[in-house]
Amino acid sequence: MAAINADPEVMRWIGDGSVRDRARTRAGIDASEREWEEHGVGLFAVECRESGQFVGFAGLSVPSFLPEILPAVELGWRLARPFWGRGLATEASRVVLDFALRDRGLARIVGVHATGNHASERVLGKLGMRRERRTTHPRYGVPLCVHVLETCP
């Protein structure tokens, strides 16, 4: 994961766009583990079926960085660049959505991406999510799009 987070092209659309070192990557993994304990959601490792190679992650988190949309659970993913364009983000995210809806009983899932990140926007569209609003990252000032998938109770 540290190698993926150290790739400037991967991190271009994440937070302020800066890469993350091993320590910051470890802190992110620790935060995900705490979310499993506290909220029953977190990240799943994504592997390539053919080779078993680690590709990145897909999962759920509480988007506490964006208080205006809380309470919410966010769908997200981050994959190594050699695996982009193969449909893996969509495939992994479909599995995560199924987990969110069936196993966790969530009726509303959000997806947040930086404005201009058309690849992420396409994935969210393929998953049936609709754009709910535009906003700005409160810490970094980056324009964001919030998408939502809601199910009927």
Residue frames relative to the residue before (quaternion, step in Angstrom):
aa qw qx qy qz dx dy dz
M 1.0000 0.0000 0.0000 0.0000 0.00 0.00 0.00
A 0.6095 0.5654 -0.3546 0.4278 3.57 1.05 -0.74
A 0.6440 0.5144 -0.3270 0.4623 3.60 1.01 -0.76
I 0.6352 0.5147 -0.3305 0.4715 3.59 1.00 -0.77
N 0.6995 0.4720 -0.2678 0.4649 3.59 0.89 -0.94
A 0.6435 0.5164 -0.3203 0.4654 3.60 1.23 -0.33
D 0.5693 0.5929 -0.3778 0.4261 3.61 1.28 -0.13
P 0.4079 -0.7475 0.4646 0.2429 3.63 -0.45 1.15
E 0.6434 0.5210 -0.3336 0.4509 3.60 1.03 -0.67
V 0.6242 0.5153 -0.3351 0.4823 3.60 1.05 -0.70
M 0.7577 0.4185 -0.2074 0.4557 3.57 0.84 -0.99
R 0.3616 0.7813 -0.4545 0.2285 3.58 1.28 -0.17
W 0.7940 0.3111 -0.1415 0.5027 3.59 0.90 -0.91
I 0.5840 0.5893 -0.3616 0.4253 3.61 1.27 0.04
G 0.8495 -0.0089 -0.0140 0.5273 3.60 -0.81 1.00
D 0.7926 -0.2252 0.1985 0.5307 3.56 -0.66 -1.13
G 0.6013 -0.6044 0.3401 0.3968 3.58 1.29 0.18
S 0.5537 0.6199 -0.4083 0.3773 3.60 1.21 0.00
V 0.5353 -0.6104 0.4794 0.3333 3.54 -1.23 0.55
R 0.3180 -0.7366 0.5664 0.1884 3.55 -1.31 0.34
D 0.3806 -0.7116 0.5450 0.2275 3.53 -1.03 0.82
R 0.7559 -0.3801 0.2767 0.4556 3.58 -1.34 -0.01
A 0.6641 0.5155 -0.3143 0.4410 3.59 0.89 -0.92
R 0.6834 0.4689 -0.2910 0.4779 3.59 0.92 -0.86
T 0.6044 0.5370 -0.3462 0.4759 3.58 1.12 -0.66
R 0.6479 0.5158 -0.3113 0.4662 3.59 0.93 -0.90
A 0.6409 0.5228 -0.3191 0.4627 3.58 1.00 -0.86
G 0.6425 0.5193 -0.3176 0.4655 3.60 1.04 -0.73
I 0.6450 0.5022 -0.3136 0.4832 3.58 1.01 -0.80
D 0.6353 0.5226 -0.3220 0.4686 3.59 1.00 -0.83
A 0.6432 0.5187 -0.3195 0.4638 3.60 0.99 -0.83
S 0.6409 0.5147 -0.3248 0.4678 3.58 1.00 -0.77
E 0.6431 0.5165 -0.3239 0.4634 3.58 0.99 -0.80
R 0.6322 0.5141 -0.3286 0.4775 3.60 1.06 -0.71
E 0.6311 0.5313 -0.3400 0.4515 3.61 1.04 -0.74
W 0.5922 0.5444 -0.3694 0.4653 3.58 1.05 -0.65
E 0.6983 0.4809 -0.2680 0.4574 3.56 0.88 -0.97
E 0.7624 0.4121 -0.2014 0.4565 3.58 0.85 -1.01
H 0.8280 0.2265 -0.0720 0.5079 3.60 0.96 -0.88
G 0.4447 -0.7091 0.4478 0.3143 3.60 1.24 -0.17
V 0.6614 0.4069 -0.3207 0.5424 3.57 1.22 0.49
G 0.1613 0.7810 -0.5929 0.1120 3.55 -1.25 0.41
L 0.6573 -0.5221 0.3927 0.3759 3.52 -1.31 -0.35
F 0.2398 -0.7333 0.6219 0.1344 3.52 -1.27 0.68
A 0.4588 -0.6365 0.5363 0.3110 3.57 -1.08 0.70
V 0.2032 -0.7476 0.6199 0.1242 3.57 -1.08 0.76
E 0.0702 -0.7922 0.6063 0.0015 3.54 -0.88 1.05
C 0.5107 -0.6034 0.5161 0.3297 3.54 -1.26 0.52
R 0.4912 -0.6899 0.4475 0.2872 3.59 -0.73 1.05
E 0.6929 0.5105 -0.2846 0.4222 3.57 0.85 -0.99
S 0.8223 0.2637 -0.1056 0.4931 3.58 0.81 -0.98
G 0.4011 -0.7056 0.4851 0.3254 3.60 1.16 -0.50
Q 0.4204 0.7242 -0.4498 0.3106 3.57 1.32 0.09
F 0.5010 -0.6334 0.5061 0.3028 3.57 -1.09 0.82
V 0.1934 -0.8099 0.5512 0.0530 3.57 -0.78 1.11
G 0.6988 -0.3676 0.2923 0.5396 3.58 1.09 -0.73
F 0.5042 -0.6329 0.4684 0.3546 3.56 -1.02 -0.75
A 0.0499 -0.7135 0.6927 0.0924 3.49 -1.45 0.23
G 0.2864 0.7828 -0.5210 0.1838 3.56 -1.01 0.65
L 0.5395 -0.5992 0.5050 0.3080 3.46 -1.40 -0.37
S 0.0553 0.7782 -0.6248 0.0319 3.54 -1.15 0.65
V 0.4709 -0.6126 0.5388 0.3356 3.52 -1.31 0.27
P 0.3100 -0.7896 0.4996 0.1756 3.62 -0.54 1.13
S 0.0393 -0.8544 0.5181 -0.0056 3.56 0.63 1.16
F 0.5571 0.6080 -0.3854 0.4140 3.60 1.23 -0.36
L 0.7542 0.3116 -0.1606 0.5552 3.59 1.25 -0.39
P 0.1361 -0.8637 0.4782 0.0826 3.61 0.53 1.18
E 0.5871 0.6130 -0.3774 0.3702 3.61 1.08 -0.56
I 0.7311 0.3988 -0.2544 0.4917 3.64 1.13 -0.40
L 0.4969 0.6649 -0.4267 0.3590 3.59 1.27 0.00
P 0.5408 -0.1722 -0.8231 -0.0197 1.58 -2.14 1.23
A 0.1133 0.7866 -0.5954 0.1176 3.56 -1.01 0.83
V 0.1952 -0.7075 0.6587 0.1658 3.50 -1.40 0.30
E 0.2323 -0.8035 0.5424 0.0792 3.54 -0.80 1.10
L 0.3219 -0.6969 0.6126 0.1879 3.51 -1.14 0.83
G 0.1271 0.8045 -0.5727 0.0933 3.57 -0.90 0.87
W 0.0820 -0.7752 0.6250 0.0421 3.54 -1.33 0.29
R 0.0064 -0.7527 0.6570 0.0415 3.53 -1.33 0.32
L 0.0283 -0.8218 0.5676 -0.0419 3.56 -0.59 1.17
A 0.5707 -0.5683 0.4699 0.3615 3.54 -1.22 0.56
R 0.6192 -0.6139 0.3570 0.3351 3.55 -0.97 0.88
P 0.6380 0.5311 -0.3684 0.4185 3.68 0.88 -0.67
F 0.7052 0.4551 -0.2636 0.4755 3.60 1.21 -0.34
W 0.4308 0.6918 -0.4669 0.3432 3.59 1.27 0.14
G 0.8050 0.3332 -0.2276 0.4350 3.56 -1.25 0.48
R 0.6042 0.5680 -0.3549 0.4317 3.61 1.22 0.21
G 0.5518 -0.6226 0.3893 0.3954 3.58 1.27 -0.03
L 0.4172 0.7397 -0.4500 0.2763 3.58 1.27 0.10
A 0.6206 0.5332 -0.3531 0.4538 3.62 1.01 -0.72
T 0.6623 0.4927 -0.3025 0.4765 3.57 0.96 -0.85
E 0.6678 0.5078 -0.3052 0.4507 3.58 0.87 -0.94
A 0.6814 0.4733 -0.2903 0.4769 3.59 0.85 -0.94
S 0.6671 0.5109 -0.3063 0.4473 3.59 0.95 -0.82
R 0.6007 0.5432 -0.3625 0.4611 3.59 1.09 -0.58
V 0.6367 0.5114 -0.3211 0.4795 3.57 1.01 -0.80
V 0.6571 0.5043 -0.3061 0.4693 3.59 0.95 -0.88
L 0.6394 0.5151 -0.3315 0.4646 3.61 0.97 -0.79
D 0.6276 0.5255 -0.3351 0.4665 3.57 0.98 -0.80
F 0.6329 0.5216 -0.3143 0.4780 3.58 0.99 -0.85
A 0.6695 0.5147 -0.2997 0.4439 3.59 0.89 -0.96
L 0.7289 0.4428 -0.2412 0.4630 3.56 0.87 -0.98
R 0.7628 0.3894 -0.2054 0.4737 3.58 0.84 -0.98
D 0.7735 0.3763 -0.2018 0.4684 3.57 0.69 -1.08
R 0.7658 0.3357 -0.1837 0.5169 3.59 1.01 -0.76
G 0.3804 -0.7693 0.4524 0.2426 3.60 1.25 -0.16
L 0.3354 0.7524 -0.5042 0.2591 3.57 1.12 0.55
A 0.2756 -0.7764 0.5484 0.1432 3.57 -0.95 0.86
R 0.7744 0.2084 -0.1122 0.5867 3.60 1.27 -0.28
I 0.0125 -0.7691 0.6375 -0.0431 3.54 -0.83 1.09
V 0.1833 -0.7751 0.5937 0.1150 3.58 -1.02 0.78
G 0.1503 -0.7274 0.6582 0.1230 3.50 -1.36 0.39
V 0.0987 -0.8035 0.5868 0.0185 3.59 -0.76 1.01
H 0.0907 0.7886 -0.6055 0.0578 3.58 -0.91 0.89
A 0.5687 -0.5688 0.4672 0.3671 3.53 -1.25 0.49
T 0.5335 -0.6093 0.4785 0.3394 3.55 -1.02 0.83
G 0.7382 0.3559 -0.2930 0.4925 3.55 -0.84 1.01
N 0.5952 0.5311 -0.3718 0.4748 3.59 1.22 -0.25
H 0.1322 -0.8569 0.4965 0.0417 3.54 0.38 1.31
A 0.5908 0.5687 -0.3776 0.4301 3.61 1.08 -0.58
S 0.6794 0.4640 -0.2910 0.4883 3.60 0.88 -0.88
E 0.6233 0.5384 -0.3397 0.4541 3.58 1.00 -0.76
R 0.6456 0.5136 -0.3191 0.4664 3.61 1.01 -0.79
V 0.6336 0.5195 -0.3363 0.4642 3.60 0.96 -0.82
L 0.6674 0.4971 -0.3112 0.4588 3.60 0.84 -0.92
G 0.6354 0.5220 -0.3236 0.4681 3.58 1.05 -0.71
K 0.6439 0.5185 -0.3168 0.4650 3.59 0.98 -0.82
L 0.6754 0.4871 -0.2820 0.4765 3.57 1.16 -0.61
G 0.5546 -0.6378 0.3765 0.3793 3.58 1.29 -0.01
M 0.4597 0.6710 -0.4603 0.3558 3.57 1.20 0.31
R 0.2251 -0.7724 0.5809 0.1241 3.57 -1.07 0.74
R 0.5483 -0.6070 0.4557 0.3511 3.55 -1.13 0.66
E 0.2168 -0.7928 0.5625 0.0898 3.54 -0.81 1.07
R 0.8001 -0.1507 0.1407 0.5632 3.58 0.91 -0.86
R 0.3200 -0.6594 0.6301 0.2565 3.47 -1.44 0.14
T 0.0507 0.7836 -0.6168 0.0539 3.55 -1.10 0.70
T 0.4093 -0.6818 0.5399 0.2760 3.56 -1.28 -0.23
H 0.5147 -0.6178 0.4915 0.3343 3.55 -1.02 0.82
P 0.4269 -0.7516 0.4353 0.2519 3.61 -0.53 1.11
R 0.7085 0.4476 -0.2677 0.4754 3.61 1.08 -0.56
Y 0.8087 0.3073 -0.1326 0.4837 3.58 0.88 -0.97
G 0.4266 -0.7282 0.4480 0.2949 3.60 1.23 -0.22
V 0.4292 0.7032 -0.4537 0.3399 3.59 1.27 0.30
P 0.4288 -0.6860 0.5128 0.2873 3.62 -0.88 0.85
L 0.1136 -0.8089 0.5768 0.0058 3.56 -0.90 1.01
C 0.2284 -0.7048 0.6488 0.1734 3.51 -1.37 0.43
V 0.1755 -0.7620 0.6170 0.0882 3.55 -0.99 0.92
H 0.1162 -0.7718 0.6241 0.0347 3.56 -0.83 1.08
V 0.1411 -0.8055 0.5724 0.0597 3.56 -1.15 0.54
L 0.1109 -0.7219 0.6769 0.0914 3.50 -1.30 0.59
E 0.0077 -0.7981 0.6013 -0.0373 3.55 -0.69 1.14
T 0.2051 -0.7571 0.6080 0.1228 3.53 -1.06 0.78
C 0.5120 -0.6151 0.4938 0.3403 3.53 -1.21 0.45
P 0.4906 -0.6726 0.4624 0.3051 3.58 -0.96 0.80
